[in-house]
């Protein structure tokens, strides 16, 4: 299956696993070498989401590493429980974004 991401950027809503809208897909970060998605840039609409604890970029955008978002049935879903685990480990062991690729 193929999709045109240009149809989704800035328009696609990102949901948590309970189906609650938490933000919109703003952009992607792609590896020059492999062409694989490294992370998603998200404009958060639900400030109570665990995602708000990830480092912020300019204009309040948040970079969410690739493994924490999936695309299924034409919707983007974020794994908040996995982000919570990542944040906890990063406090304990100084894990960085590089560790989740």
C-alpha positions as CSV (number, residue, x, y, z in Angstrom):
1,X,0.0,0.0,0.0
2,X,1.2,3.5,-0.8
3,X,0.1,6.9,0.5
4,X,0.8,10.5,-0.4
5,X,2.0,12.1,2.8
6,X,1.3,15.5,1.3
7,X,-2.4,14.8,1.8
8,X,-1.8,14.2,5.5
9,X,0.7,16.9,6.6
10,X,-1.1,19.6,8.5
11,X,-4.4,17.9,8.2
12,X,-4.1,14.5,9.7
13,X,-5.3,14.1,13.2
14,X,-3.3,12.0,15.6
15,X,-5.2,9.9,18.1
16,X,-4.2,8.2,21.3
17,X,-4.9,4.5,21.7
18,X,-8.3,5.3,23.2
19,X,-9.3,7.2,20.1
20,X,-9.0,10.7,21.6
21,X,-7.7,13.4,19.3
22,X,-4.4,14.8,20.7
23,X,-2.8,16.6,17.8
24,X,-2.1,17.0,14.1
25,X,0.7,15.8,12.0
26,X,2.8,18.8,10.9
27,X,5.8,17.3,9.3
28,X,8.2,14.3,9.1
29,X,11.9,13.9,9.6
30,X,13.3,11.4,7.0
31,X,16.8,9.9,6.9
32,X,18.8,11.1,3.8
33,X,20.7,7.8,3.7
34,X,17.8,5.3,4.0
35,X,14.7,7.3,3.2
36,X,13.0,5.9,6.4
37,X,11.0,8.1,8.7
38,X,13.0,9.0,11.8
39,X,10.3,11.0,13.6
40,X,7.0,12.8,13.3
41,X,6.6,16.5,14.0
42,X,3.3,17.0,15.9
43,X,1.3,20.1,16.7
44,X,-0.3,19.1,20.0
45,X,-3.9,20.0,20.8
46,X,-4.2,18.1,24.0
47,X,-1.8,19.6,26.5
48,X,-2.6,16.9,29.1
49,X,-1.1,14.2,26.9
50,X,2.2,12.6,27.9
51,X,3.5,13.8,24.6
52,X,3.7,17.3,26.0
53,X,6.6,16.1,28.1
54,X,8.8,15.4,25.1
55,X,11.2,18.1,24.0
56,X,9.6,21.0,22.1
57,X,10.8,22.5,18.9
58,X,10.1,26.0,17.6
59,X,6.5,27.1,17.5
60,X,5.5,24.6,20.2
61,X,5.9,21.6,17.8
62,X,7.0,18.3,19.3
63,X,9.2,15.7,17.7
64,X,7.9,12.2,18.3
65,X,10.3,9.4,17.4
66,X,9.1,7.0,14.7
67,X,8.4,3.9,16.9
68,X,5.8,5.8,18.9
69,X,3.3,6.5,16.1
70,X,1.6,4.0,13.7
71,X,-0.6,4.5,10.7
72,X,-3.6,2.2,10.5
73,X,-6.9,2.4,8.6
74,X,-6.0,5.9,7.3
75,X,-5.4,7.3,10.8
76,X,-2.3,8.0,12.9
77,X,-2.2,6.6,16.4
78,X,0.3,7.4,19.1
79,X,1.5,4.9,21.8
80,X,1.3,7.1,24.9
81,X,2.2,4.2,27.2
82,X,5.4,3.6,25.3
83,X,6.3,7.3,25.5
84,X,5.8,7.2,29.2
85,X,8.2,4.2,29.5
86,X,10.7,6.0,27.3
87,X,10.5,9.2,29.4
88,X,11.0,7.2,32.6
89,X,14.0,5.4,31.2
90,X,15.5,8.6,29.9
91,X,15.4,10.1,33.4
92,X,17.1,7.0,34.9
93,X,19.7,6.3,32.2
94,X,20.0,9.4,30.1
95,X,18.4,7.7,27.0
96,X,18.1,10.0,24.0
97,X,16.1,10.0,20.8
98,X,18.9,8.1,19.1
99,X,18.3,5.1,21.3
100,X,14.7,4.5,19.9
101,X,15.6,4.3,16.2
